[in-house]
Amino acid sequence: MRQATDICFVCDRAEPTPSMTCVDAEHPHDDRLVCDQCREHHAIDLGFVKPNSDCNVCSTEYVCFECEHNQVKQKYPKAVYLMPEWINTKESEQ
């Protein structure tokens, strides 16, 4: 009998099940998985994210998630949010 495996959608590594985290646990139809190594090594430093002066939620020190999402997706179009951080996928930075 063959052993079930998980495949990381970032690096295509195959590991025995269960060994990975769901990309979007809130949407059960999204079965993409990410391995712990990719989660650690591909986490995005959000130092470039700045508050939006036109946003009613952002302040001088706080960036709302919608503005953070827009700025991250503009710089890393293929990034995904894995609570509590953003993960850059196979696509390189623009």
N, C-alpha and C positions, 0 to 999 in steps of 0.2 A: 504494500500500500504506500502511496506517495504521501509525503508530508506537506501540509498546507504552508504556503509562504506569503509574506507581505512584500510588496514591491514599492520602493520609495519613488514618488513621482518627480523628485528633484534629481536624484543621482542614479535611479534605476537599480539600486542595490536590492537584492532579494534576501530576506531573513525569515527564519521560522515565525509562524503566527503564534501568538500576538506579540509583536515586537515594535510596532510603530504607532504613531498618533494620527488620528483622523485630521485632515486639513480643516474640515468644517463640521464639527460634531453636532452643530445645531440643525444641519440639513442632512438627514440620513441617506438621501439619494446621492450625495456627494461622497463617493467611496475612495477618494484620493488619500494616500497615506504619506507621511514624511518620517524618515528615520531620525533617531536622536542625534546622530552625527551631523546631518544636514541642518537640523534645527539649531544646533550650537554654532556651526561654522558659517551658516548663511543668514544669520540674524542681521537685520539692517540697523545700523546706527542712525537714529532719528535726529541727529544734530542739525541736519539741514532743514527740518520742519520748523516753520515760523508761524506765529499767530497771524490770522488774517484780520486786518483792520476793518474790513467791510462786514465781518461776521458779528452777529449779536451775541454769540456764545463765547467766542475766543476773548481772552483778556491779554494783558501785556506779558503774563507769565504762563498762561494756559492756552493750549491748542485743542479745540474740540475734535472729536473723532472724525467728523465729516471733513474738516479741513486737513487733518492729518492724512486721512484716506486719499483725498484728492492730490496732495503733494507727493505722497509715496507712489501712487499709481502713475503720476506724471514722470517721475524719475525712474521708477522700476515698474513698467507696465505689467509684468508677469508675476509680481509679488503677491503673496497671499498672507492673510492675517491669521496667525496661530496664537491664540491667547497665551501669553501676554505680549507677543512680539510679532513683527513682520518678518517674513522669510523670503529671500530672493530666490527665484527658481532658476532654471537653466539659462534663461535669457540674460544677457549681460546688461549692465547699466547703459542708459542712452547717453 
